[in-house]
Amino acid sequence: MTSGETVTITGPVVFFTGAGASVGAGLPTYRGTGGMYEDTTLEPPHARDVTLKGLPALWARFGPRLRRAEAVTPAAAHQSIAALEHDHGLDVTVVTQNVDGLHTAAGSTSVLELHGSLQRVRCMESNHTSALVDVTWRNDGVPLCPTCGDVCRPDVVLFGESLPAGTWDGAAAAIRDAATIVGVGTSAQVYPAVLLIVDHRTEHARRIWINPETPPPTDGWQWIMATADEALARLRGPSTRSTTDE
Ligand SMILES: [Zn+2]
């Protein structure tokens, strides 16, 4: 389609986002579970690394990435999606493979994080989830639960772990009810997340694929060959208010 052309979409709309949505925020794209690994030359963190003894080493793996995530703010892509909800009156659900928390930071209110979030921790004993900003840190770099004082793991899905069932079901329901489904910056190679956008789950909806390089997974998607920042800025809701009305 023509570069720069405005694209009007109707709701409910689901944005299915991958690492490419966060490129504009300065985060690198990696394949793998949400692109969360600092050093891709090492084996990705695995479920078997989540032991009381293994926690300091596990947090050391996430530490550099956490410090970088603190320094990044939402990209234009995240802000455009939030604006479609708040300024364009669209019913928006974000289903994301990313663990950077940037959709929520941009103001999107319905965000389903398939792989969890590096902005949250979960205590080992009682599974209390807490915001990273609320924890205290032990000397060995392991955070402590603000509710019970237990040691915490990252609230992200590691290799060998299942996706959270409630989040998966919520994502499947939102996709089933969607009038428009927009795939953003995903390689469509991350299993099982990509199973949410296979044909039989999405072919009832208008399907738009935003990616500068990777083609849509199947026929039936309208491909906007542009970055997430560029392409999402061109989407409009059917009843978009002029910004001068604010
Ligand atoms: Zn706890």
Residues whose N, C-alpha, C, O or C-beta is under 5 A from the ligand:
A	BS01	ZN	C123 S126 H128 C145 T147 C148 G149 D150
